[in-house]
Amino acid sequence: MRKKHNKSLKLFSIFLMLLIILSVLIISQALKPVNRVKKASVKIARDVADIKRVDDFYWFNRGENYYTVIGSNSKGEKKVVFIPQDGSEALVMDQSQGVSEEEVIQSMLDVDEVKRIRKLSLGVHDKEPVWEVVVTNQSNQIDYYLINFETGNISQTLKNI
């Protein structure tokens, strides 16, 4: 009886290990495109804005894809680099010209309907730098907010998606 129990436990352990290995392989394969895009975007940010230390990376898709890199240059200045996927010229701004992620989070938490912030990304929409904020509202539905990067004002809202 004990041998059957040990054999079952051994088979279960092997199955569990195979499942974990398979999961890790699937996740690593799924992340390859994101890592490749991030690496290329950081290289562009280094070239066009002298970024030496990267603090954040965002993948923004609202009609057009933008990859946004936030970091510090060799002078210690915080820069934001908006890189369009289509290969056109990157937009470089000082971080101080806009609202930070923390400021956006705080302003969204002050909105009565917001229950939970699900996603934040920074990019360009209609030629304006914006924060896209995806939230769960009090009715457990999804709301989208576009917040102007420079002013911090809500420029567009889609509710109850």
C-alpha positions in Angstrom: 0.0 0.0 0.0 2.8 2.4 0.9 4.5 1.7 -2.5 1.4 2.7 -4.4 1.2 5.9 -2.4 4.9 6.8 -3.0 4.4 6.0 -6.7 1.4 8.3 -7.0 3.2 11.1 -5.1 6.2 10.7 -7.4 4.0 10.8 -10.6 2.1 13.9 -9.2 5.5 15.6 -8.5 6.7 15.0 -12.0 3.5 16.2 -13.5 3.6 19.4 -11.3 7.2 20.1 -12.3 6.4 19.6 -16.0 3.4 22.0 -15.6 5.6 24.6 -14.0 8.3 24.3 -16.7 5.7 24.5 -19.4 4.2 27.6 -17.8 7.5 29.4 -17.5 8.3 28.6 -21.2 4.9 29.9 -22.4 5.3 33.1 -20.3 8.8 33.8 -21.5 7.7 33.3 -25.2 4.8 35.7 -24.7 7.0 38.4 -23.2 9.6 38.2 -26.1 7.8 40.8 -28.3 7.4 43.3 -25.4 11.1 42.9 -24.4 12.2 43.3 -28.0 10.2 46.5 -28.4 11.3 47.8 -25.0 15.0 47.2 -25.9 14.6 49.0 -29.3 12.7 51.9 -27.7 15.4 52.4 -25.0 18.0 52.5 -27.7 16.1 55.2 -29.6 15.6 57.1 -26.4 19.4 56.9 -25.7 20.1 58.2 -29.2 17.6 61.1 -29.3 17.5 62.2 -25.7 20.7 61.0 -24.2 18.8 58.7 -21.8 21.3 57.0 -19.4 18.9 55.6 -16.8 15.4 54.2 -17.7 12.7 54.6 -15.0 9.6 53.6 -16.9 8.4 52.1 -20.2 4.8 52.2 -21.5 3.3 50.6 -24.6 0.4 52.9 -25.7 -2.2 51.9 -28.3 -5.0 54.3 -28.9 -5.4 54.3 -32.7 -1.6 54.4 -33.1 1.1 52.6 -31.2 3.5 54.6 -29.2 6.3 53.4 -27.0 7.2 55.8 -24.2 10.4 55.8 -22.3 10.9 57.9 -19.1 14.4 58.3 -17.8 17.3 60.6 -16.9 19.9 61.9 -19.2 23.6 62.4 -18.5 22.9 65.8 -16.9 20.4 64.1 -14.5 17.4 65.8 -16.2 14.2 63.7 -16.3 13.0 63.2 -19.9 10.0 61.6 -21.6 10.5 60.2 -25.1 7.4 59.3 -27.1 8.4 56.9 -29.9 5.8 56.3 -32.7 5.7 52.7 -34.0 5.5 54.0 -37.6 9.1 55.2 -37.4 8.3 58.9 -37.6 10.2 61.4 -35.4 10.2 60.8 -31.6 8.9 63.5 -29.4 11.1 64.5 -26.4 9.8 66.4 -23.4 11.0 67.3 -20.0 9.2 65.3 -17.3 8.6 68.6 -15.5 6.5 69.8 -18.5 3.8 67.2 -17.5 2.1 65.5 -14.7 3.7 62.4 -13.2 2.2 58.9 -12.9 1.7 59.5 -9.1 -0.2 62.8 -9.8 -2.4 61.0 -12.3 -3.1 58.2 -9.8 -4.0 60.7 -7.1 -6.3 62.7 -9.3 -8.1 59.5 -10.5 -8.6 58.4 -6.9 -10.3 61.7 -6.2 -13.0 60.8 -8.9 -16.0 59.5 -7.1 -16.9 56.8 -9.7 -13.4 55.2 -9.6 -13.2 52.1 -7.6 -9.8 50.7 -8.8 -7.2 51.7 -11.3 -6.4 48.8 -13.6 -3.9 50.2 -16.1 -1.9 53.4 -16.7 0.0 54.2 -19.9 1.5 57.2 -21.4 1.5 58.0 -25.2 0.3 60.3 -27.9 -3.4 60.7 -29.0 -4.4 63.2 -31.6 -0.9 64.7 -31.5 -1.2 65.4 -27.8 0.7 63.6 -25.1 -1.8 61.9 -22.8 -2.1 59.4 -19.9 -4.6 56.7 -20.6 -6.2 55.4 -17.4 -8.3 52.3 -17.3 -10.4 52.0 -14.2 -13.1 49.8 -12.7 -16.0 52.1 -11.6 -18.4 51.6 -8.7 -20.7 49.5 -10.9 -17.8 47.2 -11.7 -17.7 48.3 -15.3 -14.7 49.6 -17.2 -14.1 53.4 -17.8 -11.3 54.9 -19.9 -9.9 58.3 -19.2 -7.4 60.3 -21.3 -5.6 62.9 -19.2 -3.6 65.6 -20.9 0.1 65.1 -20.0 0.8 68.8 -19.8 -2.3 70.1 -18.0 -3.5 67.1 -16.0 -7.0 67.8 -17.3 -9.3 65.0 -18.4 -9.6 65.3 -22.2 -11.7 62.3 -23.0 -13.9 59.8 -21.1 -15.5 56.5 -22.2 -17.8 55.1 -19.5 -19.4 51.7 -18.8 -17.5 49.7 -21.5 
